[in-house]
Amino acid sequence: MSGNIIQLNDKFIQSELKTLVKNSVEETLNALLDAEADKLVQAERYARDTARQGYRAGHYGRSFTTQAGEVKLRVPKLKGVTFESAIIQRYQRRECSVEEALIEMYLAGVSMRRMESITEILWGQKVSAGTISNLNQKCFAQIEEWRSRKLTERYPYVFVDGIFLKRCWGGSFENASVLVATGVTEDGYREVIGTAEGLKEDTASWKNFFVWLKSRGLEDVKLIIGDKNLGMVESIGEVFPEAKYQRCTVHMYRNIFSVVPRKKCKEVAKMLKAIHAQENKEAAKEKAKLVIEKLHEMKLLKAAEKLEAGLEETLTYMDFPSEHWLRIRTNNVIERVNREIKRRTRVIGTFPDGQSALMLVCARLRHIASNSWGTKRYLNMKHLADLMTDETYLKEKIS
């Protein structure tokens, strides 16, 4: 009975199928090229026809990478007529879908070494780092257009932050920052509205960044959320004087924890969270007074000073609809995006210059925004519209 069992060699079958598909693709492409040549000459091979526009002069060989693997093409040579193929562009060495796959792998975070191995397995040919770089130049042109686009929407809420990356400068390595702004539209959807190189993330960098956003159409901003970076608060007041500033509560907590002994961090964390769990700003301020007194009793004087100095700017979110509080009191929206960027840039390590770092960050941001992150509604902005309407009504009534 056991002698009747048939065993199949999976590897052999897969190899034969791959060869069969590749041969079929090769034959089809060569047949299409010959048909194009006949159409250009207006006569079939060896046919005597008065309508003939040119003559065949043999073929020349060239390789072409497809999803089925590398195939050998026999491109017709013509006399009297220039052969221009609509199937394969001149000097094109690989199928468009293959080029798109290479770019997607690079942007997704696949290292050059792994890409070489993957391409050899998929298409039987290694792709060099120089080839990937040339493909990315095509991609980066589209990304720059996306980065500099006009902002036609209104963004009541804007989240801003900076990402520090390593770059090579004059033979030495230094930190370079990329400034990122994410806006929430009037329909409640998130959108990456700005990315720019920020050098050292100083006052001049932040001011230039906000001015650039404004020149592209950013206006009517109600609230800007971010960490208390150097020069950010001053730049917001100068460029967007009508916008309010909300300091990320999580960043403030971390700043306070830096002067608190580790064994007391849990207790202090509960006290700080209790402040921002109050029902309104007045109650939060009253709770903060009690917390400051408690910190003094615990001999945590520096922590009490930091809380007292930075409390007001962490309570701005309470001037907005309570339905939005949980999502506008922290910078978690952009922090989540930053983690994705750092995960991708960690593969590279150090960038040769700031422009290459900026382009890769923009490419990754564009990829993230096109997925569920940007297509899923983040907030119900009707609550803000109702609040703005009520405030306008009260102002008109008082005046």
N, C-alpha and C positions, 0 to 999 in steps of 0.2 A: 504493500500500500504506500509505503514511504517513497518508493521509487517513482510514483506518479506525481509527486509534488514538484511544482515548477518554481524555481527561485529566480527573482529578477535583480539585476544589477542596477540599482537606482542611479548611481553616478554615471554609468555608461549610457543609460537611457537619457538622462538630462544632458549629457555631453552631445549625444547624437541629435537630440531635439534642438539644442542651441545651434549646432552646425547647420541643421536643416533650415531653421528660421533665418540664419545669417545668409545662407546661400540664396534663399528665396528673396530676401531683401536686396541682395546684390544683383540678382538677375532682373528684378523689377526695376530698379533704378537705372541699370544700363539700358534696358528696353525703352524706358521713358526718355532717356537722353538721345537714343537713336531716333525715336519718334519726333523729338523736338528738332533734330538735325534735318530730318526729311521735310518737316514743315517749313523750316527756314529756307532750304534749298528749293522747295516746291517740286520735289521729284524724289521717288524712291531710289534706293541704291541701284546703280547700273542701268536705270531706266533712261531712255532717250525721250526727252520732252522739250518742246519749244518754250515752255514756261519756266524752265530751270533757271534759278538765280545764282547758283554756285555749284561747286563740286567738292566731293569728299576728298580728304587727303590723309586718311588713316585715323588713328586714335592715339591719345597719350594717357598713361596711367596715373592715378592719384588715389590716395587713401582717404577714407571718409568714415568718421566715427558715428555710429547710430546706437540706438538702444539695444539692438541685437548684437552689437560688437563692431569691430573695424572691418569694413568691406573695401574691396578694390574696384574702383570705377574705371571704365574705359570711355573717356570723354572724346567725342568726335572733334576732329580738326577739319575746318572748311576753308576752301579757297573762293574768294569773291564775296563771301558773306562772313560777318563776325558772329561767332557762336556765343550767344548769351542764354544761359539756362535759367528758366523760371523756377526750377526745382532746387538747384543748388547755386547759391551766390558765388561769384568769383572769389577765390582765396578762402572760402569757408571750409573749415576742416572738420566740423562736427555738426550734428543735427541740433536745431534750436532747443529742442526739449532736453538734450544732453547739457547744453550750456546753461539752461535754466536750473537744471538739477545741481550742477556744480556750484552755481551762485547760491542756491538755497542751502546747500550743505555748508558752505563757508559762513553764511550769515547765521546758521543754526548753531555754530560753535564747533564744527568738526575741524580738527587740526590738519595742517598740510600733510603731515606724515600719514595720518589715517586716510585722508582723501586719496593719496596715491595708491594705497592698498585697495580701497573701495573701488576706485575707477578701474583698476586692473582686474578685479573680480567681475565687475559688471560688464565692462566693455572690452576687456583684453588689452588695455593700453593705459599706461600711467600718465597722469596729467601733472605737469610741472608747476611749481609755485609761480613762475613767470606767466604761465597761461592763466592761472586763477587771477593774478593781479590785472592782466589785460581785460579779462571778462568783467572784473569789478569796476573798472573805469567806465564801462558802458552803464553799469548799474548805478554808479555814483552820480552820473549826470542827471538821471531821473530823480535820485534822492535829493540832490541840491535844489532841483525845481520844486519838489515837495516841501523842502525845508523853508524855502523863501516864498511860499504861496501867500496870496492875500487872505486875510482872515475876514470872512463875510458873516460869520455867526457872532452872536453876543455870548460872552462868557462871564456870568455873574461871579462864579467862584474860580479862582486860579491858584493852583498849587505849584510852588517853585522849590528847586533844590539844586545842589551841585554835586557832580560825581568826580572824584579824583582818580586819575589814571597816571601811569608812568609813561614818560616819553624821553627820548634821547635828544639832548640839546648841547651842541658844541662838544661832543665826546663824553659828556657826563649825563647822568640820569636825574630827572627831577619830576616833581608832581605837576600835573596839568589838570585843570578842572574843566568840565563840560557842564554848562548851565542848562537846565531843563525846565520847561513850563508846561503844565497840563491844565486844561480848562474844562469846566463843566458847562455844556451848552444850556440854552433856555429850555430845551427839551429833556435835559437830564442826562445826556450822554457825555462820556469822557472823550477828550481829544488831545493829542500832543500838539501844542500850538507853537512851540519854539524850542530850538536847540542851538546853542552857540558855544564857541570856545571862550572860557572865562579866565584864562591865564591863572592868576593866584586867587580868584574869587574875592577880589577887593571891591571897594566902593565904585571905582571907575568901571570895573567889569559889570557889576550889577546895574549901574545906571545905563551903560551902553546897551545892555540886554533889554531892559525895560523900554528904552527909547526905540530900539529896533522893533520890539513887539508892537508898540504904539504906531509906528510908521507903517506897519503891515495891516493895521485896522483894528487892533485891540482897544476897546473902549467900553464904557459903562460897567467897569469892574466894581463889584460890591465888596468883595472880600478876597484878600491874598493870604494864603496859608503857607508857612514855611518855618524853618529853624531860624534862630536869631544869628544869621551870618553877618560877618563884618560888612557894614555898608548897605545891607539889604533894606533895613527899616528906613534909613534916610533917603534911599533912592526911591522907595515906594511913595513916600510923602512928596517927593519932588516931581515924579513923573505921573503918578496917579493920585493926586491930592484928595479925591473924593472916595477912594477905596480905603477900607479898614484893614488892619493887619492882625492876623491871628498867629500867635506863636504856637508851634506844635507842643502839646502838653507832654507827650512822651519824651521829647528832647529836653524839656524843662526838668522832668523827673530824673533823667539821667544826669543832668547837670548838678542836681541836688544830691543824688546818690554818690557823686564823686567826693563829697566831704562828709559822708556818713559811714561809720564803721559797718562792715559787712553783716555782722550779727544783728544790727538794728535796721537793716534795709527793708525787711518785710513789714515791720511795724510802721516805719515811715511811709512806705508805699501805700498801705491801707489808709493812712491819714491824708495823704495827698489826693488819692482817688475819691475820698469822701467829699473833698472840696468841689470837685467837678461833677459830683453826683447830685448836687443840689438842684432845686426846681427853678431857680432864677439867679440873676447876678447878685442881688442883695444878700440872699441867703448864702451864696458861695463866699462872699466877702466876710460875712459873720463867721462862717465855719473856718475860714482861713485865719482869722484872728485867734480862734481857739487853738488851731494847729500850731501857730507861731508861738503861743504861750507854752504849749506842750513841748515844743522843740527846745525852748529855753530851759524848761525844767529838766529835760534830758541832757542838758549841757551841749546841745548841737547848735551852737550860736551861728556858725557859718551857714548851716542849712537854713536856719530861720531868716538870715539876711538875704540869701538867694531867693527864698520864697516870697518875702516881702517886696523885694525889688522887681521880681518878674511876674507877680501874680496878675496884674491888670491886663497885660497883653495876652494872657492865656484864657481870659474870660470873654474875649470879643465875640466868640461864636454864639454867646447867649443873646446877642442882639438880633439873631436870625431865627427862623422857624425851629422849634424844638425837635421836629421830625428830622432835621438835618444835623443836629448837634453831634451825634456819634461819629459822623463821617467828615465833618469840617473842623473838628477840634484837633485833629492830628494830621500829620503829613504822610499817613500810611499809603495813600493812593500812589504817590510818586515813589515812596520807598520800595513798594512791591516791584515797580518797573525798574528801579535802580538795581535790585538784586538780579533781575534778568540780564541787565546790561553787564554787570560785574561777572556774572557766570560766563558770559560770552567772551568778554575781554580778558578774562583770566587765562584763556588758552593762548593768547598772544603774548602776554607779559608786558613788554615795553614797546611802545609805538615809535616809529622813526621821526614823526613830527605830529603837531597838534591837528593838522588837517586830516590825516589818516584816521586818527582817533575819533574826530568829530564825525567823519563819514560813516565809520562802522557803528558808532552809537546811534546815528540817525537811521541807518539801515535796520538796526535791531528794533528801534522804537517804532518804525513804520510797520515792521512785521508784527509786533505785539499789538499795535493799534488796529490792524486789519483783522485780528481774531476776535474772540468773544469779549476781550477786554474793552474794545471800542464799540462793539455792536450791542452790548447789554446795557440797559438803562440803569444808571447809577443812583439818581435821585429823582423824586417827584417834585419838579420845580413849581408846581401850582401853589405849593405852600408859600414859597418866596414871593410869587406874584401877588397872592392875596395879602401878604404882609406889607408889601410895597404900596398896594392900593389903599390899605387902611391908614398907613402913615401919611400918604398924600392927602387923604380925606381930612385927617386930623389937622394937618398943617394949614389947609385951606380954611377949615372951620375956625382955627385960632386967629388967623390973619384977617 
